[in-house]
Amino acid sequence: MTGFGSEAQTMSLVAFIAVTTVTLLLCVMTGPDREDLDEFYTGYRSLTPMQSGLAIAGDYISAASVLGTIGVISLVGQDGLVLALSTALSLVLLMFLLAEPLRNAGRFTMGDVLTRRTPSPAVRITACIVTLLALFPLLIFQLAGAGDLLAFVLGMDSPGFKTVSIVLLGLLMIIYAAIGGMKGTAFIQIVKTVVLLAAAVAIASLILNRFDFSIPSLLDAAAAGSGLGDAYLAPGLQFGGDGLDMISAQLTVVLGAACLPHITMRMFSSRSAPAVRRSMSWAVSTVVVMAVLSAVIGFGAAAIVGHQQITAGDPQGKISILLVSQAIMGTEVSTFETLLFTAMATAIFLTLLASVAGITLACANTLAHDLITHGLRRKQALRDSTEMTVARATAAAVGLAAILLAAASRHVNLQAMVTLSFCLGASAVAPALVYSLFWRRYNRTGLLSTLIGGTLSVVILITGTTLVSGSPQAIFPDDDFTWFPYTTTGLVSIPAGFLAGWLGTVAGRNSARARQQQEYAYEAVEASILADAARPPRQ
């Protein structure tokens, strides 16, 4: 229970209803008003750099990352701080390496980027499958946790309420994705980012005020509250001192977080190359600020709430941000403090809504554009109005499937789902994008080898981790069939993805003439991809 009275719970419920009403209205007002693919997929690239940057940051600061990162910091200290900084570093990497080429090479989806040089139905279909495999587990994880979170805030612990919460949140995300399109979901992300930052600043300020704005005092209290002493502020606690496991996790986060398809699709909505640079500046700044605030809130939770109460509420600490929001206000709660708690709860609720809507839109787009329009229909393309109808229908299909699976798996620990998504982003998507954008000799065989090889390596290796079996946090905690020594697959699967792409490219070069044609094909688009110069008209 939250420890707040009926007034706070009533205010939270009213706030949730108000947020839902406003965001639905915002979707209707900003969504496409005609059957136009460019408007649905990119919003006519009408967002300003600041709006686009806040939307990118909103997609990046998902409910899983906010709740998970703060929870890890509160439980294991420095390792959680490194995780927060790694997520920010991931976006910096995207900004300097991939943002502009992605914007220049893509149109609507990741499949457009990958087929710019190697047009093929097989590439489209494979890109769609990899996108779904990378995003759908993350969608299920966030939906499944929504019921527990809302039950904690509103003081309703019945299983029926949790299931109803999952269903309602899922229906809302379908409406946001199907009606709002890119622009509608972008504005929801903007509102979510502003509200979340404002609430996080307020809570972090109250925590620092408790310790007279002394960081050393906060860290000492956090180490004492964690029950771990000096080990809490030392590296390696989360991984049992295994340095290679820690390196594997950091590689996975740095390469995987920013390359997930629902993040990269935001690049296509920027007006120009200079605009995407400014957008990424806003996004990176926002994410860095949120990482710092997450660190303060996480350490504050350890210091004020304590390890025992955090794990009693959730073994992984996902409700640490709400526990410390409650604890920092004390037993005699004023109207202002009740409003502040309500604002934080509403920010988390809005984060859940915006995160799942963005992921649903990315899944729907790749199904409609890559699989159905260009993958399966090879001879006769769909009309724009038909493709938009298909995109909205696939949004509903993805959402309904996610609702059913999330409701069915609500009692299971799904942390492996998040890890699977990040590992696929790092091991399959990242190598394919880097090779496609920067390697002249890269060909169709190499591209398919990268996507398939990277995906298979992740799927096979993750079955042997302690996230699947052999630990209390596993999907199957009562069984033990672990055989892989690390909690993430990145240390092995990332090199495997790059190696598969290289081997496939070498094996796929059948003749000198074929190699020359491949290099000519890249040179024809190189200037437009890397410098946005002399861009050929889109097909």
C-alpha positions, 0 to 999 in steps of 0.5 A, spaced: 500 500 500 502 507 498 501 509 506 496 515 503 489 516 505 483 515 500 484 523 498 491 521 495 488 515 492 482 519 489 486 524 487 491 519 483 485 516 480 482 523 478 489 524 475 489 518 471 482 519 468 484 526 466 491 524 463 487 519 459 482 524 456 487 529 455 492 525 451 486 522 447 484 528 445 491 530 443 491 524 439 485 526 435 487 533 434 494 532 432 493 525 428 492 525 420 486 527 418 486 524 411 489 518 408 496 520 407 502 515 408 507 521 410 502 524 415 501 517 418 508 515 418 512 521 419 507 527 421 509 530 414 516 531 418 512 538 421 515 537 428 520 542 430 527 540 433 525 541 440 519 537 439 522 531 435 528 531 441 523 531 446 519 525 443 526 521 441 527 522 449 520 520 451 521 513 447 528 512 450 526 514 457 521 508 457 517 505 463 522 499 463 528 504 463 525 509 469 523 504 474 528 499 472 534 503 472 532 507 479 530 500 482 537 497 480 541 503 483 537 503 489 539 495 490 546 495 488 548 502 488 554 503 483 552 498 478 546 501 477 549 508 476 553 505 471 547 502 467 544 509 467 550 512 464 550 507 459 543 508 457 545 516 456 552 514 452 548 509 447 544 515 445 550 519 444 553 514 440 546 514 436 547 522 435 554 522 432 554 515 428 547 513 426 542 519 426 543 523 420 545 517 415 538 514 418 534 520 417 537 520 410 537 513 408 530 511 411 523 513 409 518 510 414 521 504 417 528 500 418 526 496 412 527 502 408 534 503 410 536 496 409 533 496 402 536 502 400 542 498 397 539 491 397 532 491 395 529 485 396 522 482 399 526 477 403 530 483 406 523 486 408 520 480 411 526 479 415 527 486 417 520 485 419 521 479 423 527 482 427 523 488 429 517 484 432 522 480 436 526 486 438 520 490 440 514 485 442 517 482 448 519 489 451 511 491 450 509 485 454 514 486 459 511 493 460 504 492 459 504 486 464 507 490 470 502 496 469 497 492 473 502 491 479 504 499 479 497 501 478 494 497 484 500 499 488 498 507 487 491 506 488 491 501 494 487 495 490 491 489 490 486 484 487 488 480 481 482 482 477 483 489 478 490 488 475 488 484 469 483 490 468 488 495 468 492 491 463 486 491 458 485 498 459 492 500 458 492 496 452 486 498 449 489 505 450 495 504 446 492 501 440 487 507 440 494 512 440 497 508 435 492 507 430 489 514 431 495 518 432 500 515 428 507 518 428 505 525 430 500 524 435 504 519 439 510 524 438 506 529 442 504 524 447 511 523 448 513 530 449 507 531 454 510 525 458 517 527 458 516 534 461 511 531 466 516 526 468 522 531 468 518 536 472 516 530 477 523 527 478 526 534 479 521 535 485 522 529 488 530 529 487 530 536 490 526 534 496 531 528 497 537 532 496 534 537 501 533 532 506 541 531 506 542 538 506 544 538 498 550 534 500 552 528 495 557 525 500 552 525 506 547 522 501 551 516 499 553 514 506 546 514 508 545 510 501 550 505 503 548 504 510 540 503 508 542 498 503 545 493 508 551 492 504 556 497 507 562 499 502 560 494 497 554 498 495 558 504 492 563 499 489 563 496 482 561 489 480 555 487 486 550 486 481 554 481 477 557 478 483 564 480 481 564 478 474 567 483 470 566 480 463 559 479 465 559 487 467 562 488 460 557 484 456 551 488 460 554 495 458 556 493 451 548 490 450 546 497 453 550 501 449 549 498 442 542 496 443 538 501 447 539 506 441 538 501 435 531 499 437 526 500 431 522 504 435 527 509 437 530 509 430 524 510 427 523 517 430 529 519 425 525 519 419 520 525 422 526 530 422 525 535 417 533 535 415 540 533 417 541 539 421 534 538 424 536 531 426 542 534 429 539 539 433 533 534 435 539 529 438 542 535 442 535 536 445 534 528 446 541 527 449 541 533 454 534 530 456 536 523 457 542 525 461 538 530 466 534 524 467 539 519 468 542 524 473 535 525 477 534 517 477 541 516 480 539 521 486 532 518 486 535 511 487 540 513 492 535 516 496 530 510 496 536 506 499 538 511 504 530 513 506 526 507 505 532 502 505 533 495 502 528 491 506 522 495 505 524 496 497 525 488 496 518 487 500 514 491 495 518 488 489 524 484 489 527 488 483 525 495 486 521 497 480 517 501 485 523 504 489 521 511 485 514 511 488 516 508 495 521 514 496 516 519 494 512 517 499 517 516 504 520 523 503 514 526 505 513 523 512 507 521 516 504 528 516 502 529 509 500 536 507 496 538 501 502 540 497 505 533 498 499 529 496 499 533 490 506 532 489 506 524 490 500 524 485 504 528 480 509 522 480 504 517 480 501 520 474 508 521 470 509 514 471 502 512 468 503 517 463 510 514 461 507 507 461 502 509 456 507 513 452 512 507 452 507 502 449 504 506 444 510 508 441 512 501 441 506 499 438 506 504 432 513 501 430 510 494 430 504 496 426 508 500 421 513 494 420 507 489 419 504 494 414 509 497 410 515 492 410 511 485 411 504 486 407 506 492 402 513 490 400 514 483 402 508 479 400 505 483 395 511 483 390 507 485 383 502 490 385 503 495 391 497 497 395 494 504 395 496 509 400 489 509 403 489 501 403 496 501 407 494 506 412 488 502 413 492 496 414 497 499 419 491 501 423 489 494 423 496 491 425 496 496 430 490 493 433 492 486 432 499 487 435 495 490 441 490 485 442 496 480 442 500 483 447 494 484 452 493 477 452 500 475 453 501 480 458 495 478 462 497 471 461 504 472 464 502 477 469 505 472 475 511 471 471 518 475 472 519 477 465 526 481 466 528 476 461 524 480 456 527 486 456 534 483 456 532 479 449 530 486 446 536 490 448 540 484 446 537 483 439 538 491 438 545 490 439 547 483 436 542 484 430 539 491 428 546 495 430 551 491 426 546 491 420 545 498 420 552 500 421 554 495 415 548 498 411 550 505 412 558 505 412 560 498 408 561 499 400 561 491 399 556 489 404 550 485 400 544 482 400 547 475 403 551 479 408 545 483 410 540 477 411 546 473 415 547 479 420 539 479 421 539 472 422 545 470 425 545 475 430 538 473 432 539 466 432 545 467 437 541 471 442 535 467 442 539 460 443 544 463 448 539 467 452 535 460 454 542 458 458 542 465 462 539 465 469 534 470 467 530 464 464 532 458 469 536 457 476 535 463 480 529 467 483 528 472 478 528 467 472 522 466 468 522 458 471 525 459 478 524 452 480 528 449 474 535 450 472 538 448 465 543 454 465 549 453 461 551 460 459 555 464 464 553 471 463 546 474 464 546 478 457 548 475 451 552 481 448 559 479 449 558 473 444 552 475 440 554 482 438 561 479 435 557 473 432 552 478 429 558 482 426 562 476 424 555 473 420 555 479 416 562 479 414 562 472 412 555 472 408 558 478 404 564 475 403 561 468 401 555 472 397 560 476 392 560 471 386 564 474 381 568 481 380 562 484 376 558 482 382 562 486 387 563 492 382 556 492 381 555 492 389 560 498 390 556 502 384 550 501 388 553 504 394 556 509 391 550 511 387 546 513 394 553 514 398 552 522 398 545 522 399 546 517 405 552 520 409 551 528 407 544 529 404 547 531 398 543 530 391 538 525 394 535 521 389 527 521 389 524 516 393 520 510 389 
